[in-house]
Amino acid sequence: MVHKNYLLIIAAAGLMAWVAFLTVLLKFNPYESSLAIAFFFFSLFISLACTFALLGYFFRLWLYRNEIFYVHINIALRQGILLSLVAIGCFVLLMLDVLSWWSGILLISASILLEFYFDSREEF
């Protein structure tokens, strides 16, 4: 499959996830159902992951002009998932009223260490 098809699939999934996120925000009441909170976090995770992946891919494409596109798509998708997990983790900690600056830094540090681990295992 051509890399443009992968990007179109990621963009379509992201667009549908943003529509689902807005629907959850406007139509569901989190005080009536705990399922609304699960839909909120799941749709936010998918939409942020797709958005971060596309932004990361185009940033890499702009930064490294003469490299293979498929490598950039895989790395951007992995980093988009990690960034969205950090954002969701911060939202959950904020919802539990235990978010502080050091817990946010710990989440970011853990995701950076995980990215270093994945980056060290790749063969070029």
C-alpha positions in Angstrom: 0.0 0.0 0.0 1.3 3.5 -0.8 2.1 5.7 2.1 -0.6 8.2 1.0 -3.2 5.5 1.6 -1.9 5.0 5.1 -2.1 8.7 5.7 -5.6 8.9 4.4 -6.7 6.1 6.6 -5.1 7.8 9.7 -6.7 11.1 8.7 -10.2 9.5 8.2 -9.9 7.7 11.5 -8.9 10.9 13.2 -11.7 12.9 11.6 -14.3 10.3 12.7 -12.8 10.2 16.2 -13.0 14.0 16.5 -16.7 13.8 15.4 -17.3 11.1 18.0 -15.5 13.2 20.7 -17.6 16.2 19.9 -20.7 14.0 20.0 -19.8 12.6 23.4 -19.1 16.2 24.7 -22.4 17.5 23.5 -24.8 14.6 23.9 -23.7 12.6 27.0 -24.0 13.5 30.6 -21.1 12.1 32.7 -23.1 12.3 35.9 -25.7 9.9 34.7 -23.5 7.2 33.2 -20.0 6.0 33.7 -20.1 4.8 30.1 -20.0 8.4 29.0 -16.6 8.9 30.7 -15.3 5.8 28.9 -16.5 7.0 25.6 -15.0 10.4 26.3 -11.5 9.0 27.1 -11.6 6.4 24.2 -12.6 9.0 21.6 -10.1 11.5 22.9 -7.4 8.9 22.8 -8.1 7.9 19.2 -8.5 11.5 18.0 -5.3 12.7 19.7 -3.3 9.7 18.5 -4.3 10.3 14.9 -3.7 14.0 15.1 -0.3 13.7 16.8 0.7 11.0 14.3 -0.2 13.1 11.3 1.6 16.2 12.7 4.6 14.1 13.6 4.8 12.6 10.1 4.6 15.9 8.3 7.2 17.4 10.7 9.5 14.5 10.0 8.8 14.8 6.3 9.8 18.5 6.5 12.8 17.8 8.7 14.3 14.8 6.8 13.5 15.2 3.1 15.5 12.3 1.6 14.5 9.3 3.7 12.0 6.5 3.4 8.4 7.4 4.1 7.3 4.2 5.8 9.8 4.6 8.6 8.4 8.0 9.3 4.8 6.7 9.4 5.6 4.0 12.0 7.6 6.3 14.2 5.0 9.0 14.0 2.2 6.6 14.9 4.1 5.2 17.8 4.9 8.7 19.2 1.4 9.9 18.6 0.1 7.0 20.7 2.6 7.8 23.4 1.7 11.5 23.5 -2.0 10.7 23.6 -1.4 8.3 26.5 0.4 11.1 28.4 -2.5 13.5 27.7 -5.1 10.9 28.8 -3.0 10.1 31.9 -2.9 13.8 32.8 -6.7 14.0 32.3 -7.3 11.0 34.5 -5.0 12.4 37.2 -6.7 15.8 36.9 -10.1 14.1 37.2 -8.9 12.3 40.4 -7.6 15.6 41.6 -4.0 14.3 42.1 -2.3 16.0 39.2 0.7 18.0 40.2 3.7 19.2 38.2 6.0 16.4 39.3 3.4 13.7 38.4 3.1 15.3 34.9 6.9 15.3 34.6 7.0 11.6 35.7 4.5 10.7 32.9 6.5 12.6 30.3 9.7 11.1 31.5 8.3 7.6 31.4 7.1 8.1 27.8 10.5 9.6 26.8 12.3 6.5 28.3 9.8 4.2 26.5 10.5 6.0 23.2 14.3 5.7 23.8 13.8 2.0 24.3 11.8 1.5 21.1 14.2 3.7 19.2 17.3 1.7 20.4 15.7 -1.5 19.2 15.1 -0.4 15.6 17.4 -1.4 12.9 18.0 0.9 10.0 
